[in-house]
Amino acid sequence: MITTTDPIADMLSRIRNAILVRKHTISLPHSNVKEAVAKLLKDANFIDAVKVESAEVGKTLVLTISGEHENARITEITRLSKPGRRHYAKAAEIPVVKRGRGVVIVSTSKGMMTGEQAKRQKIGGELICKVY
């Protein structure tokens, strides 16, 4: 079994790779952080469904990127904060992606949320990724 040093970057790479080969669903090892990021992507209408399934060992996160005969709605998905270089921002400094058409996911003291939600609640945090 391969362990990665950055599981969120691994998740984003799997999504990116699946979109490139026109795959509609992917499954990956479950973690609460990955599930929170996936649910935010679903709420922002970038992916269709998030499902947690029990596996032989632990759980599996199954993401439905798009319908069977649809194109993916994600054009670009980029990791902002990396294990070697964390990227934090105050509420006023949270970036806007593509004039509001994209989403920044922020890890705050009150959990994962979009940049828009964090600005509204005036909370800063670690910038996880940006999606457009």
Helices and strands as residue ranges (DSSP letters): H 7-20, E 25-29, H 32-43, E 49-54, E 59-64, E 77-79, E 88-89, G 91-93, G 98-100, E 103-108, E 111-114, H 115-120, E 125-131
